[in-house]
Amino acid sequence: MSANTFSNEPPRRGNAHHSSSQPAGRTTRQVLWSNENATAQFAQALARSPALANATITIEGDLGAGKTTFVRHLLGALGVAGRIKSPTYAIVEPHEGHLGGQALGIAHFDFYRFEDEREWEDAGFREQFAAPGLKLVEWPTRVRHLMPMADLHMHITWQVLSMVDNAPDDQRMVALEALTTVGLALLHAAGDS
């Protein structure tokens, strides 16, 4: 199944387990990550927001755009120690972090290789999305019709500015869209980076 067969629309499906209402006010923002340090600062700003506790954040972008790099920085800012790997083959990696001095369960999903909708039920993804804690979802368009509405949708675009010593001098443009009031609180927290 090709990545091009899926829509670029952010996941918007509703869910009885998700009580966040639609946001009022400004719901989009563009952020420039000029380097990896800017990505880390953005993640640290989000990690200070209490709204992160039970949020669902979807993260889109081409291969190599920086989705997993952002997740690693966010998990590190939430106190997750050790090696943080992309769950490309496992589809989900559970983590334990801390937010405001409280334990925080985190599920990092990567649906890049997801192809069989029966796996959604068989693997217990519905229950994992209904459980408390932070959900970070890479390649959400592959499951947008199955998963609950995201709170915050991120789309990362990789821009190569030039080549310096055979290495790309690049930056990331990040489009943020709040889809719920929780997402709006996260959008405001992101403005602090």
Backbone bond lengths (Angstrom), bond angles and torsions (degrees), N, CA, C in turn:
res aa  C-N    CA-C-N  psi(-1)  N-CA   C-N-CA  omega(-1)  CA-C   N-CA-C  phi
1 M - - - 1.440 - - 1.516 108.57 -
2 S 1.286 118.34 126.15 1.456 123.53 -176.80 1.513 111.56 -84.87
3 A 1.346 116.06 145.75 1.464 120.42 177.47 1.520 110.70 -62.30
4 N 1.308 118.21 -23.91 1.457 121.60 -178.29 1.519 113.05 -75.97
5 T 1.338 118.29 -8.86 1.453 120.18 -179.06 1.517 111.94 -84.06
6 F 1.305 118.03 -2.79 1.443 121.67 -176.83 1.511 110.64 -107.09
7 S 1.288 116.41 151.99 1.467 122.78 179.68 1.519 110.62 -71.03
8 N 1.319 116.41 152.52 1.458 121.64 174.58 1.520 112.12 -90.75
9 E 1.329 117.32 6.10 1.461 120.71 178.69 1.519 109.44 -71.31
10 P 1.332 118.04 140.74 1.459 119.41 176.31 1.522 110.44 -68.39
11 P 1.336 117.24 150.07 1.455 120.18 177.78 1.528 110.22 -59.84
12 R 1.333 117.36 129.38 1.454 121.69 -177.33 1.523 112.62 -131.17
13 R 1.293 119.21 4.37 1.455 121.66 -175.12 1.520 109.86 -64.24
14 G 1.290 117.33 137.82 1.458 122.29 178.85 1.507 111.65 -80.29
15 N 1.329 116.23 168.68 1.455 121.53 -178.27 1.513 108.23 -157.74
16 A 1.317 116.75 136.76 1.458 120.76 -179.65 1.524 112.05 -63.51
17 H 1.329 117.55 -23.51 1.464 120.76 -179.34 1.522 112.31 -82.83
18 H 1.305 117.44 -6.44 1.452 121.82 -175.61 1.517 107.95 -112.85
19 S 1.333 117.82 106.15 1.457 121.00 -171.69 1.524 113.90 -94.85
20 S 1.323 118.49 3.11 1.458 120.51 -179.00 1.518 110.19 -67.44
21 S 1.320 115.80 134.85 1.458 119.55 178.53 1.523 110.12 -90.86
22 Q 1.323 115.30 171.23 1.453 120.69 178.31 1.521 109.39 -64.46
23 P 1.326 117.94 142.08 1.457 120.23 -177.83 1.526 112.21 -77.08
24 A 1.315 114.80 154.06 1.461 121.00 171.10 1.521 106.87 -109.99
25 G 1.298 117.90 149.76 1.463 120.45 179.32 1.513 111.70 94.36
26 R 1.313 114.91 -167.02 1.464 121.27 -177.30 1.521 110.28 -63.99
27 T 1.308 116.70 127.01 1.460 119.45 -174.99 1.524 114.03 -118.11
28 T 1.328 118.57 1.54 1.460 119.97 178.63 1.525 110.08 -131.43
29 R 1.311 114.79 157.57 1.461 121.41 177.13 1.520 108.10 -158.74
30 Q 1.302 116.44 147.14 1.466 122.97 173.19 1.529 107.52 -108.23
31 V 1.303 116.64 135.78 1.461 122.39 179.30 1.522 108.00 -129.44
32 L 1.313 116.88 137.92 1.456 122.02 176.48 1.521 109.21 -104.14
33 W 1.325 116.18 123.72 1.458 121.36 171.42 1.520 105.67 -101.43
34 S 1.326 117.05 101.05 1.462 120.91 -176.64 1.524 112.65 -75.82
35 N 1.330 116.29 -17.87 1.463 120.95 178.25 1.529 108.12 -162.57
36 E 1.320 116.49 178.74 1.468 119.46 -177.65 1.527 112.00 -66.31
37 N 1.325 117.44 -29.85 1.461 120.41 176.66 1.541 110.74 -62.00
38 A 1.321 117.03 -38.09 1.469 121.00 177.19 1.530 110.53 -65.55
39 T 1.327 116.64 -36.58 1.465 121.13 176.15 1.528 109.35 -62.87
40 A 1.327 116.83 -44.99 1.465 121.62 179.51 1.529 111.17 -63.18
41 Q 1.323 117.76 -41.86 1.469 120.85 178.83 1.525 111.38 -63.72
42 F 1.320 116.92 -40.08 1.462 121.42 176.85 1.532 109.91 -61.41
43 A 1.338 116.64 -47.12 1.469 121.55 179.59 1.523 110.81 -61.39
44 Q 1.325 117.61 -40.94 1.462 121.07 178.93 1.525 111.73 -63.94
45 A 1.335 117.12 -38.17 1.470 120.74 177.60 1.531 110.16 -63.91
46 L 1.327 117.18 -43.85 1.466 119.88 177.54 1.524 111.30 -63.44
47 A 1.327 116.60 -38.77 1.464 121.27 -176.55 1.526 112.49 -66.37
48 R 1.318 117.99 -14.94 1.472 121.15 177.12 1.524 112.49 -87.24
49 S 1.328 117.80 -7.35 1.462 121.24 -176.02 1.526 111.84 -87.70
50 P 1.334 117.26 123.81 1.472 120.02 175.65 1.532 112.15 -60.85
51 A 1.332 117.71 -23.62 1.465 121.23 -179.55 1.523 111.71 -63.68
52 L 1.303 118.15 -16.00 1.464 122.09 -178.14 1.532 112.08 -70.36
53 A 1.335 117.40 -19.90 1.466 122.34 -170.75 1.526 114.57 -50.98
54 N 1.306 118.95 -44.09 1.468 121.41 -178.99 1.521 111.17 -127.88
55 A 1.313 116.70 30.40 1.464 121.65 -176.25 1.522 111.79 -83.41
56 T 1.320 113.85 155.84 1.460 122.09 169.36 1.522 106.67 -117.96
57 I 1.325 115.35 120.62 1.463 121.69 179.60 1.517 108.19 -117.12
58 T 1.322 115.71 123.84 1.463 120.58 175.89 1.520 108.20 -99.54
59 I 1.327 115.27 141.03 1.459 121.65 -174.42 1.521 108.71 -131.32
60 E 1.322 115.68 116.22 1.454 121.23 -179.94 1.515 110.65 -115.74
61 G 1.307 115.26 160.46 1.453 122.85 176.74 1.513 108.99 157.34
62 D 1.312 115.98 159.44 1.457 120.50 178.47 1.525 110.41 -64.05
63 L 1.326 115.93 166.57 1.466 120.30 173.64 1.528 108.19 -55.90
64 G 1.312 117.31 132.63 1.452 121.43 178.89 1.511 114.58 83.57
65 A 1.321 118.09 4.12 1.466 120.67 -177.41 1.518 112.73 -72.34
66 G 1.331 118.08 -24.20 1.458 120.87 179.13 1.522 114.51 117.68
67 K 1.324 117.27 16.43 1.465 120.83 -179.62 1.529 110.85 -61.40
68 T 1.312 116.42 -54.07 1.464 120.14 -177.35 1.525 110.95 -69.24
69 T 1.318 118.14 -33.42 1.466 120.59 176.29 1.528 109.87 -61.04
70 F 1.333 117.35 -44.69 1.461 120.73 176.23 1.525 110.38 -60.09
71 V 1.338 117.66 -46.82 1.467 121.15 -179.20 1.522 110.50 -59.46
72 R 1.334 117.49 -42.90 1.470 120.53 178.68 1.527 111.26 -59.53
73 H 1.330 116.44 -43.45 1.468 119.47 178.98 1.530 111.41 -66.13
74 L 1.327 117.32 -40.07 1.465 120.12 179.18 1.525 110.38 -66.08
75 L 1.319 117.12 -46.02 1.464 120.06 178.81 1.527 111.01 -61.97
76 G 1.320 117.05 -41.00 1.465 120.21 176.93 1.521 111.18 -61.95
77 A 1.331 117.24 -40.88 1.466 121.26 178.93 1.524 111.43 -67.08
78 L 1.327 116.77 -22.59 1.471 121.29 177.64 1.528 111.60 -93.30
79 G 1.317 116.89 8.59 1.463 120.92 174.21 1.509 115.62 87.74
80 V 1.313 118.68 11.70 1.467 120.37 176.69 1.521 107.46 -74.57
81 A 1.321 115.58 123.30 1.466 121.14 -177.25 1.526 109.90 -102.37
82 G 1.306 115.25 163.44 1.457 120.95 176.64 1.502 112.44 87.55
83 R 1.310 114.15 -173.90 1.464 121.11 -177.63 1.522 109.67 -72.86
84 I 1.310 116.13 128.76 1.460 121.85 177.34 1.522 107.08 -110.52
85 K 1.332 115.40 115.34 1.458 119.59 -176.75 1.523 109.81 -114.19
86 S 1.306 114.87 158.72 1.457 120.34 176.20 1.525 108.59 -73.92
87 P 1.327 117.07 134.68 1.471 119.42 179.46 1.522 113.08 -85.23
88 T 1.320 117.47 41.25 1.464 121.63 -174.96 1.520 111.97 -55.44
89 Y 1.317 118.76 -41.62 1.462 120.82 -178.33 1.518 111.71 -91.70
90 A 1.316 118.02 -36.02 1.464 121.53 -179.43 1.530 111.58 -79.91
91 I 1.298 118.15 -18.75 1.463 128.47 -176.57 1.522 112.39 74.05
92 V 1.324 118.95 -37.44 1.470 119.23 178.39 1.523 109.59 -138.87
93 E 1.325 115.23 138.86 1.464 122.46 173.60 1.522 107.62 -123.39
94 P 1.311 118.39 122.11 1.459 120.68 176.28 1.529 110.50 -84.28
95 H 1.315 116.07 146.33 1.463 122.10 178.05 1.520 108.65 -139.13
96 E 1.305 116.21 158.62 1.462 122.74 173.09 1.517 107.70 -119.72
97 G 1.311 115.94 125.00 1.452 121.59 178.01 1.512 110.31 -130.11
98 H 1.322 116.07 -164.12 1.469 121.97 179.15 1.514 109.36 -138.85
99 L 1.313 115.18 140.66 1.452 122.09 177.05 1.522 107.37 -138.05
100 G 1.316 117.23 118.39 1.455 120.92 -179.58 1.511 113.17 59.75
101 G 1.322 116.77 34.41 1.463 120.73 178.89 1.518 114.55 81.39
102 Q 1.326 117.84 -1.28 1.463 122.30 179.65 1.526 110.40 -106.70
103 A 1.327 116.26 148.98 1.464 120.58 175.66 1.525 109.20 -64.02
104 L 1.318 115.74 143.78 1.459 121.46 -179.09 1.525 109.36 -134.66
105 G 1.323 115.87 118.32 1.456 120.91 172.72 1.521 109.02 -78.28
106 I 1.324 116.34 136.25 1.461 121.58 -177.21 1.525 108.02 -132.33
107 A 1.326 116.16 133.68 1.460 121.47 174.25 1.527 107.45 -117.62
108 H 1.326 115.83 121.65 1.467 122.13 178.28 1.524 107.90 -105.62
109 F 1.324 115.83 110.85 1.459 122.42 -178.45 1.522 109.88 -101.80
110 D 1.335 116.05 143.88 1.456 122.31 171.96 1.525 106.17 -135.68
111 F 1.323 116.36 104.35 1.457 121.46 -175.31 1.530 113.15 -94.01
112 Y 1.329 117.93 20.68 1.463 121.20 -179.33 1.529 111.89 -55.60
113 R 1.311 117.59 -41.61 1.469 121.80 -176.51 1.532 112.72 -97.79
114 F 1.307 117.80 6.41 1.464 121.54 -179.15 1.524 110.05 -71.31
115 E 1.330 116.32 124.79 1.459 120.04 -177.99 1.515 114.34 -132.91
116 D 1.314 118.40 -23.05 1.454 121.61 -172.52 1.526 109.69 -112.75
117 E 1.321 116.44 113.07 1.467 120.16 -178.05 1.525 112.91 -60.91
118 R 1.316 117.91 -25.70 1.478 120.31 177.68 1.524 110.58 -62.22
119 E 1.336 115.84 -28.44 1.460 120.23 179.89 1.532 111.66 -63.76
120 W 1.343 116.96 -27.56 1.466 121.14 179.17 1.528 109.98 -55.25
121 E 1.319 115.81 -49.84 1.464 120.80 179.79 1.526 111.19 -75.81
122 D 1.330 116.49 -46.41 1.465 120.85 -175.73 1.517 112.29 -59.99
123 A 1.328 117.22 -37.53 1.468 121.32 -178.29 1.527 112.61 -85.02
124 G 1.320 117.08 -6.36 1.466 120.02 178.42 1.516 114.10 78.50
125 F 1.329 117.88 23.91 1.466 119.99 -179.11 1.532 111.93 -63.83
126 R 1.327 117.61 -36.35 1.463 119.89 178.32 1.538 110.04 -57.24
127 E 1.311 116.21 -45.53 1.467 120.74 -180.00 1.528 111.06 -66.77
128 Q 1.329 116.90 -38.07 1.464 119.74 -179.86 1.524 110.99 -65.40
129 F 1.325 117.63 -38.13 1.457 120.15 178.02 1.521 111.68 -71.69
130 A 1.333 117.87 -27.88 1.464 121.63 179.49 1.530 112.17 -80.99
131 A 1.321 117.47 -18.01 1.460 121.63 -177.80 1.532 110.51 -74.42
132 P 1.328 116.72 155.01 1.467 118.88 176.41 1.523 111.15 -65.44
133 G 1.313 115.60 157.33 1.457 121.30 177.31 1.510 112.07 119.04
134 L 1.314 114.87 173.81 1.455 123.60 -178.92 1.525 110.15 -84.60
135 K 1.341 115.79 134.77 1.461 121.21 175.18 1.526 108.38 -118.80
136 L 1.325 116.36 124.90 1.461 123.38 177.26 1.522 106.48 -114.78
137 V 1.335 116.65 122.81 1.456 120.91 -170.04 1.523 111.19 -124.06
138 E 1.328 116.11 111.43 1.459 121.23 172.73 1.526 108.41 -91.64
139 W 1.328 116.79 146.44 1.461 124.67 -178.26 1.532 111.00 57.55
140 P 1.326 118.69 50.43 1.466 121.45 -175.70 1.526 114.24 -68.75
141 T 1.325 118.46 -22.29 1.465 119.10 -177.14 1.522 111.91 -64.85
142 R 1.314 117.66 -19.45 1.462 120.63 179.48 1.522 111.91 -73.24
143 V 1.339 117.09 -17.74 1.472 120.81 -177.54 1.526 112.13 -132.32
144 R 1.319 117.97 15.14 1.463 120.63 -173.35 1.513 113.12 -58.53
145 H 1.320 117.80 -29.62 1.460 120.97 179.56 1.531 111.72 -80.49
146 L 1.322 117.90 -8.25 1.458 122.27 -178.93 1.523 113.12 -106.93
147 M 1.313 116.81 -34.64 1.466 120.61 -172.79 1.523 111.90 -87.28
148 P 1.331 116.45 158.76 1.469 119.67 175.90 1.527 110.76 -68.39
149 M 1.310 115.46 167.05 1.459 120.75 179.35 1.527 110.03 -60.19
150 A 1.312 115.34 136.71 1.464 120.72 175.04 1.524 108.83 -76.36
151 D 1.321 115.63 156.14 1.466 121.12 174.34 1.522 110.11 -86.83
152 L 1.324 115.45 -43.28 1.454 121.23 -179.13 1.522 108.29 -133.00
153 H 1.324 115.79 130.83 1.462 121.26 177.09 1.523 107.88 -110.97
154 M 1.330 116.11 131.99 1.457 122.64 177.97 1.526 108.79 -119.16
155 H 1.322 116.12 135.55 1.463 120.31 172.90 1.534 107.00 -125.65
156 I 1.330 115.62 116.16 1.464 122.14 -176.26 1.520 109.23 -101.18
157 T 1.327 115.98 126.45 1.457 122.17 177.53 1.522 108.34 -115.74
158 W 1.304 115.58 126.93 1.464 123.14 -178.98 1.510 107.69 -89.18
159 Q 1.334 116.17 127.08 1.455 121.30 -179.81 1.527 109.65 -123.61
160 V 1.322 116.56 116.04 1.467 120.64 176.26 1.522 107.16 -86.79
161 L 1.325 116.16 120.74 1.456 121.19 -178.62 1.515 111.77 -85.79
162 S 1.330 116.45 -40.84 1.461 122.15 179.65 1.519 108.20 -169.14
163 M 1.311 115.44 175.92 1.464 120.70 175.93 1.518 108.08 -109.20
164 V 1.330 116.57 130.27 1.454 122.60 178.37 1.523 107.32 -124.65
165 D 1.323 117.10 116.60 1.470 122.36 -178.32 1.531 111.45 51.79
166 N 1.337 116.88 46.97 1.468 124.27 179.42 1.526 114.03 63.13
167 A 1.316 117.39 15.71 1.463 121.34 175.85 1.528 107.93 -121.37
168 P 1.336 117.31 142.66 1.458 118.54 -178.28 1.526 112.41 -71.95
169 D 1.308 115.61 134.79 1.454 122.36 168.88 1.520 103.40 -93.51
170 D 1.322 116.62 104.98 1.446 119.18 -170.33 1.519 112.57 -130.51
171 Q 1.306 114.31 170.14 1.460 121.97 176.41 1.518 107.30 -147.69
172 R 1.317 115.90 168.11 1.460 121.59 178.90 1.519 108.74 -121.27
173 M 1.333 116.09 132.90 1.448 121.62 171.16 1.526 105.96 -102.29
174 V 1.328 116.46 127.61 1.455 120.91 -176.15 1.520 109.04 -118.26
175 A 1.324 115.26 119.91 1.463 121.30 174.12 1.520 107.17 -94.91
176 L 1.327 116.29 124.15 1.460 122.50 -179.43 1.520 108.79 -111.77
177 E 1.328 116.33 136.80 1.460 120.38 175.98 1.518 109.30 -135.22
178 A 1.332 116.19 121.06 1.457 121.97 175.08 1.517 108.01 -82.70
179 L 1.324 116.71 127.08 1.458 121.52 -178.64 1.526 111.87 -107.67
180 T 1.333 116.96 -11.14 1.463 122.70 179.49 1.528 108.40 -141.99
181 T 1.317 116.51 176.08 1.466 119.87 176.27 1.529 110.87 -65.91
182 V 1.319 117.53 -33.78 1.467 120.58 174.47 1.525 109.04 -62.53
183 G 1.314 116.55 -44.13 1.452 120.82 178.00 1.517 112.35 -61.74
184 L 1.327 116.77 -36.69 1.456 120.43 178.16 1.537 110.33 -65.45
185 A 1.323 117.11 -39.97 1.466 120.52 176.52 1.529 110.01 -63.21
186 L 1.317 117.64 -38.95 1.469 121.07 177.41 1.522 110.79 -68.24
187 L 1.309 116.52 -38.71 1.466 121.11 177.26 1.522 110.75 -60.34
188 H 1.322 116.57 -42.08 1.465 120.67 177.00 1.526 111.03 -66.31
189 A 1.326 116.58 -40.03 1.481 120.02 177.93 1.518 110.28 -63.32
190 A 1.332 116.74 -37.19 1.461 120.94 179.32 1.515 111.07 -65.17
191 G 1.308 116.46 -25.86 1.462 119.72 177.38 1.502 113.52 -68.80
192 D 1.339 116.42 -12.85 1.466 121.53 179.01 1.519 112.58 -85.78
193 S 1.343 116.87 1.92 1.480 118.15 -178.13 1.501 110.77 -88.86
